[in-house]
Amino acid sequence: MKRKPPVQVGQVIEVEIHGQGHNGSGVGRYNGFTIFISLVVPGEKVLAKVSLVKKNYAQADLLEVIEAHENRMEPRCPIYQECGGCQSQHLSYPEQLRLKEQQVRDQFERIGGFHDLAIHPILGMEEPWIYRNKAQVPFGQNPQGEIVAGFYANQSHEIIDLESCYIQHPDNDAVIRFVKQLVRELSIPVYHEKTHTGILRHLMVRIGVHTNEIMVVLVTNGKKLPHKEILVSKIREAFPQCQSIVQNVNDRSTNVILGKENILLWGRDVIYDTIGDVKFAISPHSFFQVNPVQTEVLYDQARKFAALTGEETVVDAYCGIGTIAMYVADQAKQVYGVEIVPEAIADAKENAKRNQMSHVHFEVGAAEKVMPKWLNRGIRPEVVIVDPPRKGCDSELLDAVVGMKPERVVYVSCNPATLARDAKYLAELGYETVEVQPVDMFPQTGHVECVAWMKRG
């Protein structure tokens, strides 16, 4: 007979926090039952109110810290507890880094079965604030009917109105404040998620940190956008560094922010930024790392693990707009990138041409389908780099990687759990994980990136 959960919604419980979950929430137990609580620190004793009960775990909201950890600190942001953008501002930065590094070690031991793996100390930031070069905020109305724009509250779609964010580039904050005020003055109807009515859904701002260029993207529920000429004129006047103003049309009832159609309202359809010595064009749909300082740290580590001498052929799976492929290209003989998103490959090809990299080649398609074709054409890489989404690599893709018989596999990951799982799978196919380097790409949050390399046995 299955045991009934020992808690119920609304119950107030006392919990000792013994660990941290992958999203930064604390993990405790109540009568042997797992409880997840946000805004707490491992080692603390807290009072919390149960908000959700599942078969194997429950979630609870923090009410009071009974015994505080010595590394607890006062969050810098005044709306930190309401906003779901950050999870870790209540922790000192050294403690954030310690817990992230421990999370990586725990995942490799628990999921991968690795107990003596070389996991290096995490690489953090000297200044772990105002680092994000991209902001995307939903528009809506509060209960008083006022137009608001900001981030969603934790585990909800309630919009917390935002004036400034301590992890965003200052230009992001300035554009959001300015456009929000314009929308209020012009009475532009904002989107209502439940009824799928209204016009303005989201505002996305992208910053070229090294070029000082700004892109503004207005996401609308259909092609209609009232006062677009005034919007464009006012934005250009307020932000002379703005080089691109785009309307993105998303008329679907979905949580996905961007639709497929972009309408250029003014300027270029891209902005530019650099990673190292490589210049990239960035469109509204481009995947481009949001922390420019740590991106170079991450990519330098990938290049180090690739151990290129200038004679190697490199394959970059999940290449996006070609950022990693082109970052390592100066040390490789040939580089081949594959990505399933056609727009990304179009950008990648333009980026290679812009940087005069004739030895870098890109192809559209699923990597697990394209890579065997390359092998049949005689393309035999010494190094394969993979940089998958949070869900990690499908076994079919890993089989294709192994089928190319590279000497090294360099795995860039935004989720240590799926990295550990895939490292275990590769070990069963003859690829031993040698080293793992955690990198803190997202200070003040629970997320951690890693670079690992595996050698063929």
Beta strands, then each sheet from edge to edge (+ up, - down):
strand 1: 12-20
strand 2: 26-30
strand 3: 33-37
strand 4: 45-53
strand 5: 57-67
strand 6: 118-119
strand 7: 134-141
strand 8: 147-152
strand 9: 159-161
strand 10: 200-208
strand 11: 213-220
strand 12: 242-249
strand 13: 261-267
strand 14: 271-275
strand 15: 278-282
strand 16: 313-317
strand 17: 334-339
strand 18: 360-364
strand 19: 383-386
strand 20: 408-413
strand 21: 431-439
strand 22: 449-456
sheet 1: 1+ 2- 3+ 5+ 4- 1+
sheet 2: 6+ 21+ 22- 20+ 19+ 16+ 17+ 18+
sheet 3: 9+ 8- 7+ 10- 11+ 12+ 13-
sheet 4: 14+ 15-
end
